[in-house]
């Protein structure tokens, strides 16, 4: 008999409270990771190696997933070893399939450091929402998923808002530190969004053809991520790391970034079970506002009319994209009723139209979550 998830039996009041707790966690995690990376990269003194932070995050995530699998096996080491031998080594073809998304996610983690080091946190937060566009496009091309007209319109609105924000950044946007390169930051965030969209959709295809648990797949990703991260470290900063040490420049702020990257996605993956699409879109919008306000206070970020317009368009696009298909039809019918009578009504006794996606609850289809949620 199939076991019901424990959250399905919660009273309505408790479930509602958990939804809003989920909203708060999503907002804080979305905004805090970007702000903490920006803060750690702009602190005076020795600058840590970003490649070592990426490796440490992968190691911690892998160890966490290993502990969760150990708990699932009720602390039986023998059962865990046999299970991992079967899942990782015997079924090596499934394991090797994860090398592709793991390589892309490792590259993406490094690109994020480049982007946040060269762009204001608020500008990065707004521009990074292009991952919604890339994920949607890859879903259409690779999974034959259809989008509603409202979703296509919201994607166009999203692209327009990001373009306006980037135009504001290119036009000045207030004082800029001399070591920042907005062009390099934009290139890094666009590449990160492309890799996020492709890897998320690719990983979804793997999950659909696999019976492995999420924690097992994350452990496999962590193994590849650690190995590939070490290769990237050796290639990009190997000489400097060998000379100065792996943990050179690490401060409490840097460890905060590493822990946020390692556990933030896992935490959100748990609490997101209580949140619906609307709440996730609302969380993304709030995190943009929070990042902007914090950037003004912490980094002297300058908000002008152009940035406000672009960010507003992005927030509106995120909200519209998150609407269920039924709500989108209601908006369309409301607009149509203003010009004439409605020509199509739902027959009595018929079930309501389907929601936005038949994959609700599948974390790999959610565009509003950090990449780590999709796979961790």
Secondary structure, DSSP 8 states (H G I E B T S, - for coil): -----GGGGS-HHHHHHHHHHHHHHHHHHHHHHHHHHHHHHHSSS----HHHHHHHHHHHHHHHHHHHHHHHTTT-HHHHHHHHIIIIIITHHHHHHHHHHHHHHHHHHHHHHHHHHHS-HHHHHHHTTHHHHHHHHHHHHHH-----HHHHHHHHHHHHHHHHHHHHHHT--S---TT--HHHHHHHHHHHHHHHHHHHHHHHHHHHT----HHHHHHHHHHHHHHHHHHHHHHHHHHHHHHH-TTTT--HHHHHHHHHHHHHHHHHHHHGGG--HHHHHHHHHHHHHHHHHHHHHHH-----HHHHHHHHHHHHHHHHHHS-HHHHHHHHHHHHHTTS--S----TT------S-TTTT-GGG-TTS-HHHHH-
